[in-house]
Amino acid sequence: MKFDNYYLDLEKVNSLKSKEEKEQIHRYYMDMMHSFIDQRNSMGMSLFNTLNQSKYLKEVRSEKIDKILS
């Protein structure tokens, strides 16, 4: 899996009601990135899965396919 194909969905993050929720999602994302840089892959994968399953990450490839199909 290429993690550089994913990015944080800022539109979804900004739609959250509280500042604390927004900051927490940003912390999860930063912790995920630092985990991979520090070779703590299990922790990075756990954070990636949390963000991805919660739909806070977007995949560049999927977005391109959606644009082509629309």
N, C-alpha and C positions, 0 to 999 in steps of 0.2 A: 504494500500500500504506500502510495506517495502522499505524504502529509502536506507537501507543498501545493497539492491540488485543492486543499481546503482552506477556507478562511472564515473568520468570525462574521456572522450575519449581524451587522451593526443596526440594521433596521429593526430586527427582532429584539435585540438588546435594548435599543432606545424606546421600544414600545412598553417595556416593563414599567410598572407604576412607581416603584421606590428606587431611590438612589442606591440604597444598600444592595438591592437585587442586581442592579446594573453593575455595580462594583464587584460583586461576587462572581458574576459571569466573566468579567474581565480578568479577575484573579485566576479563575480556573483556566482560562485560555493561556495566560502568561505562565502559570505553573506547568501546563502541558508542554508548552514550547521549551521551557527551561529543563524539564524532565528529559526530553529527547536530546537536548544539547549535552546534558550531563550524563547521558547513557543510562538513565533510569527508565528504561523502556516499559517496564510493567506499570509503573506509575503513570507514565505518559499515555499508555494505551488506555488505562482506566479513565483518565480525564478525557481523552479523545472520545471514548465510547459514551461517557456521560454527556458531553456537549453534543455529540452527533445524534444520539438517540433523542435528545431534547430539542433537536432541530435548531441549535444555535450555530452549527457549522453548515456552510454551503460548499458544494463541490463544483469547481470550475467546469469540469467536463459535463456534468448534468445540466448546468445552467446553459451551456452552449447548445446542447441537444434540444433542450426545451425551446430555445429561441428559434432553432431551425424548424422544429415541428409546428410552431405556432404560426 
